[in-house]
Each structure stands twice: as C-alpha cells, then as structure tokens.
Amino acid sequence: MRIGVICEGHTDRAVIRNILKGLKDIDSSQIVPLRPVYSVDETDLAQMAVDNYSNWSLVKTECENQNKIDHFLSMEGHDFVIIHIDADCSDEYGVPKPVKNANYSEKMRDAIIVKINEWLGNSFQGQILYAVAIEETEAWVLTIYDKRDSTQSADPKAKLKYTLSKMGIKYDHTHAGFYEITEKFSKQKHFKKEKFRDYNKSLDDFCQEVEDKL
C-alpha cells in the first residue's frame, strides 16, 4: 500500500508521517508527497519549482484539477490520498467559523470536508483521508508537550514555540525539525499511554479515520 499526501507544507507532512507510523506502522517509503514534493523547506519561493511548495490555495487547486490525485490512484497499490488543510484560514476558502462551543471542532471539520469534496467534484469517494487540523497542525504537535485542549489555543504556532522554548527544546521550522519534535507520534506505545488524541478533537478524528480506512 502507498499513500499520497497533499498538504499545506513540509512540516505538516512530517507530522502526518509520524502519525501514520504510530497508528498503522506505515513506513515512510509508503508515503508519497504529491504537494509539496520535496522534504526540504525553501525560503525564496521565487527560486522554487511550482511543485516544491504549497499553501491552502494550492491544496484547493490540486483538488480541483485532480491530475495528480487521479494519476496516483490509477496505479496499482496506490490506495489512498491524504488531503491536509488547516482551519485557521477557513474564512478565506469559503468556510465561515461557527461559534466556539463544545462542538466547534466537529462542526469545523465537517464543514471543511464538505468544501474539500466540492473542490474534488465529489470524486474519489472512499479513497480520501482528511487531515483537517483545528486550528493548525501545530495544535496537534502541542498535545505532546502540553496536556490541555490545544483546540482552544488562539495561536498554536506561537504557543508551540513558547512551550518548546521553556522546555529548552530547539527545532527548525522544516520537515526534519517537525519530524524530530513529533517523534513520539511514531510510537504506538506513546499514543496509548500518553493519550495525545484526548487533547485535540481534530487529531483524534483524523486518527480514527486512519484506523478505520487503512
């Protein structure tokens, strides 16, 4: 089995790689980056080939044109594509944020999945896994280091940076950096013992989908 990944950035794919390893023992060789295509982060986008970087609008474009998804899934043994998107900019891609209450995360995730399926023309049903991070993938990472509901964080990026700084943990905002700081996700024993999923509902929902489909 091979799994394609379309995501907003290299750091997001690093987190997803470790989650897949911890939940289903899926090796990194089975994970194919469709966008962005490389495992290094670049700072000068003007010098980059178009496929080497991503953001939510390019995730949307990939879903709408479907070329990479269709080509990937047409090959034998290429069974699923993970589509990652953060909820923090949902207003920009046509998903208004509901009132924050006990069901906020579920409502946001469901509405964003509906939007992704619209972009896909409701194609590839059953072959897409939705890595919808509420509000950002950094909120998933926080579950390793701060045992509080990270969905409630107004700025997960800033909170993660502050939390790791207090702990004396240095990291780079690169694929390698996020792969290292989320290594615990890759260990099944840590998922069970430390209950990361209890601290972010959107992480739990993605994990549940991975367990159900893969």
N, C-alpha and C positions, 0 to 999 in steps of 0.2 A: 504494500500500500504506500502511495505517495500523496502528500497533501500540499496543495498550492496555497500561498499566503499573499494576500493583497492587504497592505496596511499603510498607515499614515507615515511611518518612519521605521528606520532600522532598529531603534530602541524597542519599539512595540513588538517587532518580530522576535527580538531576543527574549522578551518576557513570554511570548506565546510559545517559543521553542521549549523553554524550561517547563512550562505548564504541561505541554503535551508529553514531555519525558516523564514528569512526575505522575501524571494520571494514567497514561497508557503505554509507558516505556517506548515511546516513538522516538527513534534515533534522528539526529539532525540531518542525516543523509536522506531521510524520507521526506524532509520538508523542503519545498521548492519555492524560493522567493519569486513571485511574479511582479510585484511592485512594492517597494523599490528592489532592484535586482542584486545589489551588492551589499556586503556586510560591513562596509566602512562608511563612516559619515563624512560628508564633504561640507565645507562652509561656503564655497563660492559656487552657487548654482549656475552661474553663467558659464563655468568651465565644465559642467557636467552634461553627460548624455541625458536625454529626457527620461529614460527609464531608471536612472540611478537615484532619483529622489521621489518623494511623494508628499501628499497632504490630503486633506479631506476632499478637495475638489478633484484631485487626480484619482482618488478612490472612486468617486462618483463617475468620472469619465470611463474608468475601466469597466465598471458595472454596466454602463450604458452601451459602450461599443462591443463589449463581450468577446472581443477577439482572443485575448489571452486566456480567458476562462474557458471558452469553447474549445480552443486548441488543446489546453491542458487536459480537460476532462474527456476529450476524444481518444486519448491514449490509454491503452490497457494498463490497469493497475494504478491509474491516476483517479482516485475515487472522490476526493473532496477538495473544496476551496474554502479557506477561512477568509472572511472579509472583516477587517478591523476598522473601527472608526471610533473616535472619542465623541462624547456627548457635549463637551463644553461649548462647541461651536454649532450646536444643532439649529439654532435660530438662523444661521447663515445658509444652511441647506434645507430649510423649509420645515423644520420640526420645532414648534414652539415648546418651551419648557412649561410643564404643568406646575401647579402649586406644590411646594415641597412638603410632603407629608409621609406617612408610613409606607405608602405605595409608590412613592416618587420614582424609585429606581426601576420598578417593574413597568410603570407607565412609560417612562422614557425609553427603556429598551424596546418595548413592544412597538412604540411609535417609530423608532428609528429602523427597526427591522421591516416594518411596513414600507418605509421610504426606500430602503435598500432594495426590496423586492420590486418596487415601482421602477427603480433605475434598471433593474435586471429584466424588466418586462415580464415579471413572474416566471422567468425561465429557471432551469437548473434546480427545481424543487427537490429537496431531499439530498442535494449534493453541496449545499452551502452551510457553513457553520458561522455564526455571528458573534464576533468578538467585540461587543459593544461595551466600551468602558465608561462607567459613570463616576466622575466626570472625565477623567483622563486615566491612561494606563498607569501613571504614577500612583494613582489611588489604589490600584491593585498591588503595586510594589510596597506601599505603606503597610499593608497587612502583615508583612514580615517583621516590621520594626515597631509598629505602634498598634497595640491591641484595643483600638477604638474604631467605631464605624467610619471608615475613610470616605464613604459616600457623602458625608456631611462636610467634608473639607472644601472650603471656598476656593483654595488654590493648591491642589495636590502637588504640583511641581515645586512650589516654594516650600511647602511643608515637608516634602521628602528631602529636599536639600538641607533644610534646617535640622531635621531629625537625624540624618546621617552625619551632619557636621558635629552635632552634640555627642554622637557616639564615636567620633574620631574616624569615621569611615570615609575615605576618599574614593571618588568614582568619576569617570568621564561620561559625558552625555553622548555615548557611542554604543554601537551594537555590543562590543566587547565589555564596555563598562556596565551596561544593564544586564548582560548575560551573567556577569560576576555577582552583582548585588541581588540577583533573583535566583541564585543557585539553589536555594532551599526549595524553590518550587519544583525543581527537577527530582527531588527525593520523595518517593511515595510516603515514607515514614513521617516526614515533616508535615505533609498535607494532613495526615490522620491525627498526629499528635498536637500540632500547633493550630489547627483549625483556621487556617487563613481565610477560608471561604465564609466564615462567620462574620467577618469584618467588612465585607463588601458584597452586596447582593448581586451586582452585575458580574463580579468574578465568579460567584457561586453559580449563577445562571449559565455562564459560558462553560464552566467546568462540567455542569450537569449535562449540557448539550454534547460535549466531547464524550462523556461517559456513555451517553445514550446512543450516539451515532457511530462512534469509532470502535 
